[in-house]
Amino acid sequence: MSPRVTTPRRAARAKRATVAVLVSCAAGLGTLAMSAAAQAAVTHPAAAAAVSANVSFTSDDSTAVEFGSAFSFTVTTTSTTGSPRLTKSGLLPPGVTFTDNGDGTATLAGTVSGRGQGVYPLRFHANNNGHGYAEQDFTLTVDRAPALIHQGTVRAHVGVPLDVRIRAWGYPVPWLPEEGALPDGLTFTDNGDGTADIAGTPAAGSGGEYSVTVDADDNGFGSDSETFTIKVLEAPAFTSSDNVLATTGEALSVPVTTTGFPAAVVLKTGGSLPHGVRYVARTHSFEGTPAAGSAGVYSVSLTAANEEGSATQTVTIIVA
């Protein structure tokens, strides 16, 4: 048998095979090492507990601050293996930051702004690079004085459903009582969550202006109050009689009345009046003294109008 000749190609294949074997062995050793560490954690729980016990939180697990006032709270820990790195999870209120000071403490500080109020659940983490770990559940409470959100004038229409939401900031949540007469058909409801509703359907004949005051009652940090106007718009309707009796030679003064809001403009739009009698638009009335020889029956058309609509009435004037 002739001897096997080692060519350059065969030598390269042999080298690659040797490298593959070495890598495989190294991976196996790494797997064995990892398995041994995991097995130690399982078979020696006391040792794992000791690692956790190396770090613990020493500061309080809650604090309360006031909206709009600067504050600073120091998170502290104790560790037997150096200063742990501190982080947090959970949402902070606007204007507040969490800063790891690098010495086993952290600072929770700022001035709560914007929509910040209420309870913020947080969790602090202390990690000492594998030599210790701890967590602390923490509650940040933001107290806030009541403040009503400006409402402004409310416009409503007779016969049309209305629902107006009143809102107030504040924590603890303020309750919202109401003062002042409401239009017929509307009610006020405090929802118990810092909101209230003025809702319903304004009834016929309720047209007009109503002054309403809403309070955000003292929650231990102050109170607030706002007065606003509800305007109920209603088309006009005539309420005065459509028959007028007059006598020749006797003075006459008969008012024409309407309902509706805003107040209607009432104009004479047709017909004729007895001599000596006229319709005064400024006062919405028939005025004068029927002249001699004016006895008879007269028919007059009136129109009342405002921004919500109009109405007409035919008035019969009988002069004896």
Protein Blocks (a to p, Z undefined) as FASTA:
>chain_A
ZZddddfklmmmmmmmmmmmmmmmmmmmmmmmmmmmmmmmmmmmmlmmmmmmmpccfbdf
bdcddehiacddddddddfebjaddddedjddehiacddehnopacdedjdehjbgcjdd
ddddddeehiaccddddddddddddddddebjadddehiacddddddedddddddddedj
ddehiacddehnopacdedjddehiaccdddddddddehiaccddddddddddddddfbd
fbdcddehiacddddddedddddddddfedjddehiacdfklopaedjddehiaccdddd
dddddfkbccddddddddZZ
